[in-house]
């Protein structure tokens, strides 16, 4: 009588432990993907490879706006390689493209070869080509969010736009996709979906708040993950920005409907304002600590502008001298660290992996060969690395 109960109890225990482990692996992979290095504000050509339906192209400005789009047919049945190379060169030249982001899906290496040929024929163009993970791009293309952001573009072109933006800022683009669709987990369909969704949402929230968000360029999708904000308030911020122009200070956020004092208190430290009238608004220093910074500045007979990033002055500040009822030593040390490296980004510096051009198939690999690649997924039984042979 007792045996079935014990069996059931043990199986449940093991299943829950296995689920927790699988969720943990997914969460860690997602964190690494979200915090991958951004290429930054550079004009980028997004390339979504395809064979029969053509290769979709989209030029995206430094700010992430679509400047132009096109479709080329370098492969069968049309095989218009010459025309394709000419069109690629035209777009790169006309819009001063710096980066070419090529999706890693079907026909990725063949498309990369066409792009390489164009670059070889136009050496005056200063271009860098990078292979970008397409995971979840098709989900975004067909989503309501993409339709609202890019209503005038065909679904297939939206994929190319997403690929370009992913290279510029992976975090800002990937938050638009349901984390489960990004596909960097193991056994993700076998685990409790509610628990998985909660775990992954917490990871996205952590990453967004660790990096911080520029209020004047952020989409509602990324703003919604900021502590204290939700989808409705994020939308209000964007609407207010459209109507009244850019925010000049953090305090101006209080004019946004439904953004009350409590919400401001929670969110302000994670919202950045670049080139505003208050230099501290571009840092992670919370407005509550601005008075403390003023005290430090007065004690050192300098200005806020001059102390920011000035290691020499900051190292001379004795934190314990400024401790009072409101600010303890750890808070003051945090503020000083932030002043030294304001708005520091926890993400690594951008660099690219160069695939060997003569290696395109698994059959060409030999033991002992050393290749550069991109880690696309890590599981408990091993890591998947994209080395440009159609199969991680």
Beta strands, then each sheet from edge to edge (+ up, - down):
strand 1: 44-48
strand 2: 55-60
strand 3: 66-72
strand 4: 99-103
strand 5: 128-132
strand 6: 213-214
strand 7: 271-272
strand 8: 374-379
strand 9: 382-386
sheet 1: 3+ 2- 1+ 4+ 5+
sheet 2: 6+ 7+
sheet 3: 8+ 9-
end
